[in-house]
Amino acid sequence: MANHSKSKRPTDHRMKQNDCLTFILFVCTANRFRSPLAEAYFKKMLTTIGAAQTWRVESAGTWVSQSLPPTPEAIEEAEKRNLDITAHLSRSINETLLSQADLILVMESGQKEALTNEFPEIKRKIYLLTEICGGLPYNLPDPYVTHDPPAQIAREIEELIENKFNCIYQYFVQKTVNVNKT
């Protein structure tokens, strides 16, 4: 995208939202365990490299009827990783969030399928967290449905974010550099 203004900053529409360059949205079912943990861990990784101020990272759920805090297990797993998600309140996915997001990372193939069916325009920017950056696509189970241990799911989310962070970060940094050059 060409930058026709005299400002050194890109005129990209994303700059107007919290002065951020990149918006990543994590999505799960209730927005009370998996996606808040993924959001918090990705933010921690950004903070570690001093890039948190130029990114917008949020989460939402596909099946949220009311705003609720994270589950006790999510808070416990977050605390083990020096993350504080106690102020988080669940919220439902909506068209505005989906259209604003540069990358949408879901936990289950059914979520990806449902969102792309309802919002076909997001198809090019929605991925399973497991498949982004060349990973094998598989579902990250909801511990409240499958009864998998929450600690195991939290550990898997942490490992996925750690393993995929550099790829995601570099992709958007390179994309931003290319926007600034035009």
C-alpha positions as CSV (number, residue, x, y, z in Angstrom):
1,M,0.0,0.0,0.0
2,A,1.4,3.4,-1.0
3,N,2.0,6.0,1.6
4,H,1.1,9.4,0.1
5,S,1.3,11.4,3.3
6,K,4.4,13.3,4.4
7,S,4.4,11.6,7.7
8,K,7.0,9.0,8.4
9,R,4.4,6.7,9.8
10,P,2.3,4.5,7.5
11,T,-1.3,5.6,6.8
12,D,-2.5,2.1,7.2
13,H,-5.9,2.0,8.9
14,R,-4.5,-0.1,11.8
15,M,-2.4,2.9,13.0
16,K,-5.6,4.6,14.1
17,Q,-6.5,1.9,16.6
18,N,-4.5,2.3,19.7
19,D,-1.5,3.4,17.6
20,C,-0.9,-0.3,16.8
21,L,0.5,-1.9,13.7
22,T,-0.7,-5.5,14.1
23,F,-3.9,-6.9,15.7
24,I,-3.9,-10.6,16.6
25,L,-7.1,-12.2,17.9
26,F,-7.2,-15.5,19.8
27,V,-10.5,-17.3,19.8
28,C,-11.9,-20.3,21.7
29,T,-15.3,-21.3,22.8
30,A,-16.1,-19.5,26.1
31,N,-13.1,-17.1,26.2
32,R,-12.4,-18.2,29.8
33,F,-9.4,-20.6,29.5
34,R,-7.6,-21.2,26.2
35,S,-7.8,-17.9,24.4
36,P,-7.1,-15.7,27.4
37,L,-4.0,-17.8,28.2
38,A,-2.9,-17.5,24.6
39,E,-3.5,-13.8,24.6
40,A,-1.6,-13.2,27.8
41,Y,1.3,-15.4,26.8
42,F,1.7,-13.7,23.4
43,K,1.6,-10.3,25.1
44,K,4.3,-11.5,27.5
45,M,6.5,-12.6,24.6
46,L,6.0,-9.1,23.0
47,T,6.9,-7.4,26.2
48,T,10.0,-9.5,26.5
49,I,11.3,-8.1,23.2
50,G,10.0,-4.6,23.9
51,A,7.3,-4.7,21.2
52,A,4.1,-4.7,23.2
53,Q,3.2,-1.1,22.5
54,T,3.0,-1.6,18.7
55,W,0.7,-4.7,18.8
56,R,-2.9,-5.2,19.8
57,V,-3.5,-8.7,21.1
58,E,-7.0,-9.7,22.3
59,S,-9.2,-12.7,22.7
60,A,-12.9,-13.6,22.3
61,G,-15.2,-16.6,22.3
62,T,-17.6,-18.2,19.8
63,W,-20.1,-19.2,22.5
64,V,-20.2,-16.4,25.1
65,S,-23.6,-15.5,26.6
66,Q,-22.3,-13.2,29.4
67,S,-19.1,-11.6,30.5
68,L,-17.4,-13.9,33.0
69,P,-13.9,-14.0,34.6
70,P,-11.4,-16.7,33.6
71,T,-11.9,-20.1,35.2
72,P,-10.0,-20.7,38.4
73,E,-7.8,-23.2,36.5
74,A,-7.0,-20.6,33.9
75,I,-6.0,-18.1,36.6
76,E,-3.9,-20.8,38.3
77,E,-2.1,-21.7,35.1
78,A,-1.5,-18.1,34.3
79,E,0.0,-17.5,37.7
80,K,2.4,-20.4,37.2
81,R,3.7,-18.5,34.2
82,N,3.8,-15.1,35.9
83,L,0.8,-13.9,33.9
84,D,-2.1,-12.0,35.4
85,I,-5.5,-12.6,33.7
86,T,-7.7,-11.8,36.7
87,A,-9.0,-8.6,35.1
88,H,-10.1,-10.5,31.9
89,L,-13.8,-10.8,31.2
90,S,-15.1,-13.1,28.5
91,R,-16.6,-11.6,25.4
92,S,-18.2,-12.8,22.2
93,I,-16.6,-12.7,18.8
94,N,-18.2,-10.1,16.5
95,E,-17.8,-8.8,13.0
96,T,-15.9,-5.7,14.1
97,L,-13.2,-7.7,15.9
98,L,-12.9,-10.1,12.9
99,S,-12.7,-7.4,10.4
100,Q,-10.1,-5.4,12.4
101,A,-7.9,-8.4,13.1
102,D,-4.8,-9.0,11.0
103,L,-4.6,-12.6,12.2
104,I,-7.2,-14.8,13.9
105,L,-6.0,-17.9,15.7
106,V,-8.6,-20.4,16.8
107,M,-8.3,-23.5,19.0
108,E,-10.6,-25.9,17.1
109,S,-11.3,-26.7,13.4
110,G,-15.0,-26.3,14.1
111,Q,-14.5,-22.7,15.2
112,K,-12.5,-22.0,12.0
113,E,-15.2,-23.6,9.9
114,A,-18.1,-21.8,11.6
115,L,-16.4,-18.4,11.4
116,T,-15.3,-18.7,7.8
117,N,-18.8,-19.9,6.8
118,E,-20.4,-16.9,8.6
119,F,-17.7,-14.4,7.6
120,P,-16.1,-15.6,4.3
121,E,-14.1,-12.4,4.0
122,I,-11.9,-13.5,6.9
123,K,-10.9,-16.8,5.3
124,R,-7.4,-15.6,4.4
125,K,-6.5,-14.6,7.9
126,I,-7.9,-17.3,10.1
127,Y,-5.8,-20.3,11.2
128,L,-5.8,-23.0,13.9
129,L,-3.1,-22.0,16.5
130,T,-1.6,-25.4,15.8
131,E,-1.3,-24.9,12.0
132,I,0.1,-21.4,11.8
133,C,3.6,-21.2,10.5
134,G,3.5,-24.6,9.0
135,G,2.4,-26.7,11.9
136,L,0.1,-29.8,11.6
137,P,-3.5,-28.8,12.1
138,Y,-5.1,-30.4,15.2
139,N,-7.6,-29.2,17.8
140,L,-6.5,-27.9,21.2
141,P,-9.1,-29.5,23.4
142,D,-11.4,-27.6,25.7
143,P,-10.6,-29.1,29.1
144,Y,-14.2,-28.4,30.3
145,V,-15.6,-30.6,27.5
146,T,-12.9,-33.3,27.0
147,H,-11.8,-33.4,30.7
148,D,-8.2,-33.2,29.6
149,P,-6.1,-31.8,32.5
150,P,-6.1,-28.0,32.3
151,A,-2.4,-27.9,33.1
152,Q,-1.7,-30.1,30.1
153,I,-3.7,-27.8,27.8
154,A,-2.1,-24.7,29.3
155,R,1.4,-26.1,28.8
156,E,0.6,-27.0,25.1
157,I,-0.7,-23.4,24.5
158,E,2.5,-22.0,26.1
159,E,4.7,-24.3,23.9
160,L,2.8,-23.4,20.7
161,I,3.1,-19.7,21.4
162,E,6.8,-20.0,22.2
163,N,7.4,-22.1,19.1
164,K,5.4,-19.9,16.7
165,F,6.1,-16.4,18.1
166,N,9.1,-15.6,16.1
167,C,7.5,-16.7,12.8
168,I,4.4,-14.6,13.5
169,Y,6.3,-11.7,14.7
170,Q,8.8,-11.7,11.8
171,Y,6.0,-12.0,9.3
172,F,4.2,-8.9,10.5
173,V,7.4,-6.9,11.1
174,Q,8.5,-7.7,7.5
175,K,5.0,-6.8,6.2
176,T,5.2,-3.5,8.1
177,V,8.7,-2.8,6.7
178,N,7.3,-3.4,3.2
179,V,4.4,-1.0,3.8
180,N,6.8,1.7,5.0
181,K,8.9,1.3,1.9
182,T,6.1,2.0,-0.5
